[in-house]
Amino acid sequence: MRYPLLFLAVSLAVAAPGARLLAQEEESSLPGPVPEIQTEALLEEGDTLAVGQQPSPAQSGPAWYSMITNIPGDWITSGKMAFRSDGLPVLGGIAVATGLLMVSDHQLYAVSHNAFIRSSDVRFASNQLIRAGDGRTTVGIAAAFGLYGFAAGDSRALRTASGTIEALLASGIAVQLLKHISGRESPQVATELAGEWRPFPGLRAYNSNQPRYYAFPSGHITTAMATVTVIAENYPDAGWIRPVGYSIVGLTGISLVNKGWHWYSDFPLAIALGYTFGKIASHHDDGPGSDMSAGPAGTKLNVSPSIGPRGPGVMLALRF
């Protein structure tokens, strides 16, 4: 375990936005002033508008491509927020939690894995719960929201579907980058008590034996946390979503250790990443003054058809 402190410092810089958002969540949940036009009439739950009322951005469904074009802005927003200081107490808690878990990783893994080996019930439950952090599960959840949104004309369900995919992609790429930087062994192939760290493994080496390099941070926990966050942010009136969702995230983490895919210290950073990108993906309509805005005009990846000397194609443009 030669490099954990280096990777913890680098990774916490990435997690800083999540720390800041966690610190401000209670404050940001307070109701703000309601525009006068909204006092006339808002009907039911599907963000239905009263006659003559103009839709706000938050009440209109997202463009189908926004789940892709928003991603560069999500990264920029995350990077900008990483350098702010008002989330430092929570950020310090993530650092302390990760460090303490690193010290006890081997002992905690031994207890979890022994239960996995000895009990068929634990094995069955662990194998099922791991699916909660699988990207295919998240895509299925997004598809369900999307289909319902189209069928019922529910813009909130459509925003949830789009935000879920956006958070999955944005956080997933960040996690893969950190995995390729850290190169931490998973428990199932560990050659040291808490896994050896092999920084910057080559792509061929990584792809040929991923368990030697993919432990830190956990992609499953990042994905599960991002999914829960997007759903909870879009349905704040459903108070059961967070406790149920967080319980599933916790049980998924235990299952990943039981199976030997992760150490417990792989989770604090993953939770912060999932929460960060889930919050950002859920608040694009808050306006340029919001912490979730990448800039006065936002940052978008524009995709448009083009015709050049060599024929038709697609033009990509990153707008700042």
VEXDREN-2710 file (C-alpha; in Angstrom, 1 decimal):
% VEXDREN-2710
k/r/px/py/pz
1/MET/0.0/0.0/0.0
2/ARG/2.6/2.5/-1.2
3/TYR/0.4/5.2/-2.8
4/PRO/-2.9/5.5/-0.9
5/LEU/-2.3/8.9/0.6
6/LEU/-1.4/10.3/-2.9
7/PHE/-4.6/8.9/-4.5
8/LEU/-6.7/10.0/-1.5
9/ALA/-5.5/13.6/-2.0
10/VAL/-6.1/13.6/-5.7
11/SER/-9.5/11.9/-5.4
12/LEU/-10.8/14.2/-2.7
13/ALA/-10.3/17.1/-5.0
14/VAL/-12.7/15.4/-7.4
15/ALA/-15.1/14.7/-4.5
16/ALA/-15.0/18.3/-3.1
17/PRO/-18.2/19.3/-5.0
18/GLY/-20.1/16.4/-3.3
19/ALA/-18.8/17.5/0.1
20/ARG/-20.0/21.1/-0.6
21/LEU/-23.4/20.0/-1.8
22/LEU/-23.9/17.7/1.2
23/ALA/-23.0/20.6/3.5
24/GLN/-25.6/22.9/1.8
25/GLU/-28.4/20.4/1.2
26/GLU/-30.5/21.5/4.2
27/GLU/-30.1/25.2/3.4
28/SER/-30.9/24.7/-0.3
29/SER/-34.0/22.7/0.5
30/LEU/-35.7/25.8/2.0
31/PRO/-38.5/27.2/-0.3
32/GLY/-37.6/30.3/-2.2
33/PRO/-39.9/33.0/-3.5
34/VAL/-42.6/31.7/-5.8
35/PRO/-43.1/33.6/-9.1
36/GLU/-46.5/35.4/-9.2
37/ILE/-47.6/33.6/-12.3
38/GLN/-47.4/30.3/-10.5
39/THR/-49.8/31.3/-7.8
40/GLU/-52.7/31.3/-10.3
41/ALA/-52.9/27.6/-10.7
42/LEU/-50.7/24.6/-10.9
43/LEU/-52.5/21.3/-11.3
44/GLU/-51.7/17.9/-10.0
45/GLU/-48.3/16.2/-10.0
46/GLY/-47.3/16.0/-13.7
47/ASP/-46.2/19.7/-13.8
48/THR/-49.4/20.5/-15.6
49/LEU/-49.8/24.2/-16.5
50/ALA/-52.8/26.4/-16.0
51/VAL/-54.5/27.9/-19.0
52/GLY/-52.5/30.8/-20.4
53/GLN/-49.4/30.1/-18.2
54/GLN/-46.0/29.9/-19.8
55/PRO/-43.9/26.8/-19.0
56/SER/-40.8/27.4/-17.0
57/PRO/-37.6/25.5/-18.0
58/ALA/-38.1/23.2/-14.9
59/GLN/-41.7/22.4/-16.1
60/SER/-40.8/21.5/-19.7
61/GLY/-39.3/18.2/-20.7
62/PRO/-35.6/18.1/-21.6
63/ALA/-34.4/17.8/-25.1
64/TRP/-33.6/14.2/-25.9
65/TYR/-29.9/14.9/-26.5
66/SER/-29.4/17.0/-23.3
67/MET/-28.3/13.9/-21.4
68/ILE/-25.2/13.9/-23.6
69/THR/-24.6/17.5/-24.3
70/ASN/-24.8/18.5/-20.6
71/ILE/-21.9/16.2/-19.6
72/PRO/-19.0/18.6/-20.4
73/GLY/-20.8/21.3/-18.3
74/ASP/-21.3/18.8/-15.5
75/TRP/-17.5/18.2/-15.4
76/ILE/-16.8/21.9/-15.5
77/THR/-19.3/22.6/-12.7
78/SER/-17.8/19.9/-10.6
79/GLY/-14.3/21.2/-11.2
80/LYS/-15.2/24.8/-10.3
81/MET/-16.9/23.7/-7.1
82/ALA/-13.9/21.6/-6.1
83/PHE/-11.9/24.7/-5.4
84/ARG/-14.5/26.3/-3.1
85/SER/-13.9/26.1/0.7
86/ASP/-17.3/26.0/2.4
87/GLY/-17.5/22.2/2.0
88/LEU/-14.2/21.5/3.7
89/PRO/-15.6/20.1/7.0
90/VAL/-17.6/17.4/5.1
91/LEU/-14.6/16.9/2.7
92/GLY/-12.4/16.3/5.8
93/GLY/-15.0/13.7/7.0
94/ILE/-14.7/11.9/3.7
95/ALA/-10.9/11.9/4.0
96/VAL/-11.0/10.6/7.6
97/ALA/-13.5/7.9/6.8
98/THR/-11.5/6.7/3.8
99/GLY/-8.2/6.7/5.9
100/LEU/-9.7/4.8/8.8
101/LEU/-11.3/2.3/6.5
102/MET/-8.0/1.7/4.8
103/VAL/-6.4/0.8/8.1
104/SER/-9.0/-1.8/8.8
105/ASP/-9.8/-2.9/5.3
106/HIS/-8.3/-6.4/5.6
107/GLN/-10.0/-7.2/8.8
108/LEU/-13.4/-6.0/7.6
109/TYR/-13.0/-7.8/4.3
110/ALA/-12.2/-11.1/6.2
111/VAL/-15.4/-10.9/8.2
112/SER/-17.6/-10.1/5.2
113/HIS/-16.0/-12.7/2.9
114/ASN/-16.2/-15.4/5.5
115/ALA/-19.9/-14.8/5.8
116/PHE/-20.2/-15.0/2.0
117/ILE/-18.4/-18.3/1.9
118/ARG/-20.2/-20.0/4.7
119/SER/-23.8/-19.0/4.0
120/SER/-25.7/-19.7/0.9
121/ASP/-28.3/-17.1/1.9
122/VAL/-25.6/-14.4/2.1
123/ARG/-24.2/-15.4/-1.3
124/PHE/-27.6/-15.3/-2.9
125/ALA/-28.5/-11.9/-1.3
126/SER/-25.1/-10.4/-2.2
127/ASN/-25.3/-11.5/-5.8
128/GLN/-28.7/-10.0/-6.2
129/LEU/-27.9/-6.7/-4.4
130/ILE/-24.8/-6.1/-6.5
131/ARG/-27.2/-5.6/-9.5
132/ALA/-28.4/-2.4/-7.8
133/GLY/-25.2/-0.7/-8.8
134/ASP/-25.0/-2.2/-12.3
135/GLY/-25.3/0.3/-15.1
136/ARG/-27.9/-1.9/-16.8
137/THR/-30.2/-1.5/-13.8
138/THR/-29.8/2.2/-14.0
139/VAL/-30.6/2.3/-17.7
140/GLY/-33.7/0.1/-17.0
141/ILE/-34.9/2.6/-14.3
142/ALA/-34.3/5.5/-16.7
143/ALA/-36.2/3.7/-19.4
144/ALA/-39.1/3.1/-17.1
145/PHE/-39.3/6.8/-16.2
146/GLY/-38.9/7.8/-19.9
147/LEU/-41.6/5.5/-21.1
148/TYR/-44.0/6.6/-18.4
149/GLY/-43.2/10.2/-19.1
150/PHE/-43.9/9.9/-22.8
151/ALA/-47.1/7.9/-22.3
152/ALA/-48.5/10.2/-19.6
153/GLY/-47.0/13.5/-20.8
154/ASP/-45.2/13.8/-17.5
155/SER/-42.3/16.2/-17.8
156/ARG/-41.0/15.4/-14.4
157/ALA/-40.6/11.7/-15.3
158/LEU/-38.8/12.7/-18.5
159/ARG/-36.4/14.9/-16.6
160/THR/-35.8/12.1/-14.2
161/ALA/-35.0/9.7/-17.0
162/SER/-32.7/12.2/-18.8
163/GLY/-30.9/13.1/-15.5
164/THR/-30.4/9.5/-14.5
165/ILE/-28.6/8.7/-17.8
166/GLU/-26.6/12.0/-17.6
167/ALA/-25.4/11.3/-14.1
168/LEU/-24.6/7.7/-15.0
169/LEU/-22.4/8.8/-18.0
170/ALA/-20.8/11.8/-16.3
171/SER/-19.9/10.0/-13.1
172/GLY/-19.0/6.8/-14.9
173/ILE/-16.3/8.5/-16.9
174/ALA/-14.9/10.2/-13.8
175/VAL/-14.8/6.9/-12.0
176/GLN/-13.0/5.1/-14.9
177/LEU/-10.4/7.9/-15.0
178/LEU/-9.7/7.5/-11.2
179/LYS/-9.6/3.7/-11.5
180/HIS/-7.0/4.0/-14.3
181/ILE/-5.0/6.5/-12.2
182/SER/-5.1/4.6/-8.9
183/GLY/-4.8/1.0/-10.0
184/ARG/-5.8/-0.5/-6.7
185/GLU/-6.1/-4.3/-6.3
186/SER/-9.5/-5.7/-5.4
187/PRO/-9.7/-8.1/-2.5
188/GLN/-10.1/-11.2/-4.6
189/VAL/-6.6/-10.8/-6.1
190/ALA/-4.9/-8.9/-3.4
191/THR/-1.1/-9.4/-2.9
192/GLU/-1.0/-7.1/0.1
193/LEU/-3.3/-7.0/3.2
194/ALA/-5.3/-4.1/1.9
195/GLY/-4.5/-4.3/-1.8
196/GLU/-1.5/-3.0/-3.7
197/TRP/-1.7/0.3/-5.6
198/ARG/-0.2/0.2/-9.1
199/PRO/-0.6/3.8/-10.5
200/PHE/-1.3/4.4/-14.1
201/PRO/-1.5/0.8/-15.4
202/GLY/-1.2/0.5/-19.2
203/LEU/-4.5/0.0/-21.0
204/ARG/-3.5/-3.5/-22.1
205/ALA/-2.6/-4.6/-18.6
206/TYR/-5.8/-3.0/-17.2
207/ASN/-8.1/-4.7/-19.7
208/SER/-6.4/-8.1/-19.4
209/ASN/-6.7/-8.3/-15.6
210/GLN/-9.1/-5.7/-14.3
211/PRO/-9.4/-7.0/-10.7
212/ARG/-5.8/-6.0/-10.2
213/TYR/-6.5/-2.3/-10.9
214/TYR/-10.2/-1.4/-10.6
215/ALA/-11.0/-1.3/-6.9
216/PHE/-10.8/2.5/-6.2
217/PRO/-13.3/4.0/-6.3
218/SER/-16.4/1.8/-6.6
219/GLY/-18.3/2.3/-9.8
220/HIS/-21.3/0.3/-8.5
221/ILE/-21.7/2.6/-5.5
222/THR/-21.2/5.7/-7.6
223/THR/-23.9/4.6/-10.0
224/ALA/-26.3/3.5/-7.3
225/MET/-25.9/6.8/-5.4
226/ALA/-26.2/8.9/-8.5
227/THR/-29.5/7.1/-9.4
228/VAL/-31.0/7.6/-6.0
229/THR/-30.0/11.2/-5.9
230/VAL/-31.6/12.1/-9.3
231/ILE/-34.8/10.4/-8.4
232/ALA/-35.0/12.0/-4.9
233/GLU/-34.2/15.4/-6.3
234/ASN/-37.0/15.2/-8.8
235/TYR/-39.5/13.8/-6.3
236/PRO/-38.8/15.7/-3.1
237/ASP/-42.4/15.1/-2.0
238/ALA/-41.7/11.3/-1.7
239/GLY/-39.9/11.3/1.6
240/TRP/-39.3/7.5/1.5
241/ILE/-37.0/7.6/-1.5
242/ARG/-33.8/8.7/0.3
243/PRO/-34.0/6.3/3.3
244/VAL/-34.9/3.3/1.0
245/GLY/-32.4/4.3/-1.6
246/TYR/-29.6/4.9/0.8
247/SER/-30.3/1.5/2.5
248/ILE/-30.0/-0.2/-0.9
249/VAL/-26.7/1.7/-1.5
250/GLY/-25.4/0.5/1.8
251/LEU/-26.4/-3.1/1.3
252/THR/-24.9/-3.0/-2.2
253/GLY/-21.6/-1.9/-0.7
254/ILE/-21.6/-4.7/1.8
255/SER/-22.4/-7.2/-1.0
256/LEU/-19.5/-5.9/-3.0
257/VAL/-17.1/-6.5/-0.1
258/ASN/-18.7/-9.9/0.6
259/LYS/-18.0/-11.0/-3.0
260/GLY/-14.4/-9.6/-3.0
261/TRP/-14.8/-6.9/-5.6
262/HIS/-14.2/-3.9/-3.3
263/TRP/-12.8/-2.7/0.0
264/TYR/-14.9/-0.7/2.3
265/SER/-12.5/2.3/1.8
266/ASP/-13.5/2.4/-1.8
267/PHE/-17.0/3.7/-0.9
268/PRO/-16.7/7.2/0.7
269/LEU/-15.3/8.8/-2.4
270/ALA/-17.8/6.8/-4.6
271/ILE/-20.7/8.1/-2.5
272/ALA/-19.5/11.7/-2.9
273/LEU/-19.1/11.3/-6.7
274/GLY/-22.5/9.8/-7.2
275/TYR/-24.1/12.4/-5.0
276/THR/-22.3/15.3/-6.8
277/PHE/-23.2/14.2/-10.4
278/GLY/-26.7/13.3/-9.4
279/LYS/-27.3/16.7/-7.9
280/ILE/-25.8/18.5/-10.9
281/ALA/-27.8/16.5/-13.4
282/SER/-31.0/17.4/-11.5
283/HIS/-30.5/21.1/-11.3
284/HIS/-29.7/22.5/-14.7
285/ASP/-32.8/24.7/-14.6
286/ASP/-31.8/26.5/-11.4
287/GLY/-30.3/29.5/-13.3
288/PRO/-26.9/31.0/-13.8
289/GLY/-26.6/32.1/-10.2
290/SER/-26.9/28.6/-8.9
291/ASP/-24.0/26.4/-7.7
292/MET/-25.1/23.9/-10.3
293/SER/-24.5/26.3/-13.2
294/ALA/-21.3/26.0/-15.2
295/GLY/-21.4/29.6/-16.2
296/PRO/-23.7/32.5/-17.4
297/ALA/-24.6/30.7/-20.6
298/GLY/-23.9/27.2/-19.4
299/THR/-21.5/24.8/-21.1
300/LYS/-22.9/22.5/-23.7
301/LEU/-21.7/20.0/-26.2
302/ASN/-23.4/21.0/-29.5
303/VAL/-24.0/18.2/-32.0
304/SER/-25.1/19.2/-35.5
305/PRO/-25.0/17.6/-39.0
306/SER/-22.4/19.0/-41.5
307/ILE/-21.6/18.6/-45.2
308/GLY/-18.0/19.0/-46.2
309/PRO/-15.8/18.2/-49.1
310/ARG/-15.6/14.6/-48.1
311/GLY/-19.4/14.2/-47.7
312/PRO/-21.9/14.4/-44.8
313/GLY/-20.8/14.1/-41.2
314/VAL/-21.4/15.3/-37.7
315/MET/-19.9/18.4/-36.1
316/LEU/-19.1/18.5/-32.4
317/ALA/-18.7/21.9/-30.7
318/LEU/-18.0/22.6/-27.0
319/ARG/-19.7/25.9/-26.1
320/PHE/-18.4/27.8/-23.0
END
